[in-house]
Amino acid sequence: MTKKTDKSNWGSNTVLAHAGNNPQDYFGFVNPPVVHASTVLFPDSATMAGRNQKYTYAIHGTPTSDALSEAVDALEGSAGTIIVPSGLAAVTIPLLAFLKTGDHMLMVDSVYHPTRRFCDTMLRDIGIEVTYYDPLMGADVKSLIQTNTRVVFTESPGSNTFEIQDIPAISKVAHDHGAVVMMDNTWATPLYFKALDFGVDLSIHAATKYPGGHSDVMLGLVSANAQNLARLKETQMLLGVCGSPDDSYQILRGLRTMGVRLEQHGKSALEIAQALNGMPGVARVLHPALPDFPGHALWKRDFKGSSGLFSIVLDGGPDQAKWVGKAHAFLDALEIFGLGYSWGGYESLAVHAHLDDRTIAKKPSEGPVMRLQIGLEDSADLLQDLRGAITAANEIT
Ligand SMILES: Cc1ncc(COP(=O)(O)O)c(C=O)c1O
């Protein structure tokens, strides 16, 4: 029977529930098989010589990795998505793909710290020049473009401090000068920011976070538009990096519920951010959906929602020597929030963000920055936990 559904009109939760695999391809089972594989057999020498069949060797893809890549393409509107073992690999592989010795790149100053470390070590060692730029610069990045600028890297909101970048303006400048635009889009996911529609060429995700959603798997995804896919895939093959079938399956499983989870993370995070805004002991709340946040207008223009990660700046007082003590008192008083890195899982986490690497987007001057990952617990319980932690920090005088 021919079905006439126009999938292009599907809402994002319908796409999440159905994209990526057709149950009829595998005996009607709802989920795709987890194909553990290296070798794929060919029926005869001619097929082998021409590599003339869909699958040839597991590094090039399996039914499991295809199901995940196709689901992500349906969300991103991308021509193809590569799967790599971590979010950090999803940053480093596209950079290696599009940069060579003698090239220059623009890197946003509020970037995830390990991305910066990669630029300042491996990329510099192979002769790539990196200029950090102010996350609040839009079209003005033009002043930093050089004849050899090949990549403009963005991350919006910025890590820990949540600066919102003017992605369409930056993309236009980059494209006018022939540079490729990459974006670490982990915070928003394609549900809240469809990066390729705003001019980004390569959308990068730590699938470890919201797509996984349960703090039990690491994976990275890079989705490319048609012009840039071949080069991205070629580099992935040259380096021999691919995600495992079990991890790919777990991420596809996570995607099915990501819409409802993200909505709850976002709702609780915003409620808590609003409650903390102006509370004694809290100097500032860094959350793009708060109307008094500097990037709010841009966020409202471009994003469809806010996820569950934001920061608060504690009121540190005049004596900076006490700030670490306050940050630790805050962390040690928490009972529900765990102390741990990463985010996007079902459980709440808190971390003291150091920000000492910044050269332009300097750290807040009022006190220590505490990054909060709001999980799926009841927000009233989380708020109470945070109130106790703020009281403990206030007691350090
Ligand atoms: C913005 C951002 N990008 C990338 C990553 C790296 O992801 P992974 O932990 O999967 O390597 C992280 C991890 O915290 C992150 O916060």
The ligand as an ORCA input file, in Angstrom:
! r2SCAN-3c Opt
* xyz 0 1
  C      29.800     22.149     24.860
  C      30.458     20.807     24.893
  N      30.938     20.297     23.765
  C      31.566     19.108     23.735
  C      31.706     18.374     24.883
  C      32.468     17.061     24.826
  O      31.622     15.987     24.912
  P      32.158     14.567     25.448
  O      32.113     14.655     26.920
  O      31.189     13.605     24.854
  O      33.528     14.390     24.880
  C      31.212     18.849     26.087
  C      31.370     18.051     27.335
  O      31.139     18.508     28.425
  C      30.571     20.107     26.106
  O      30.118     20.644     27.248
*
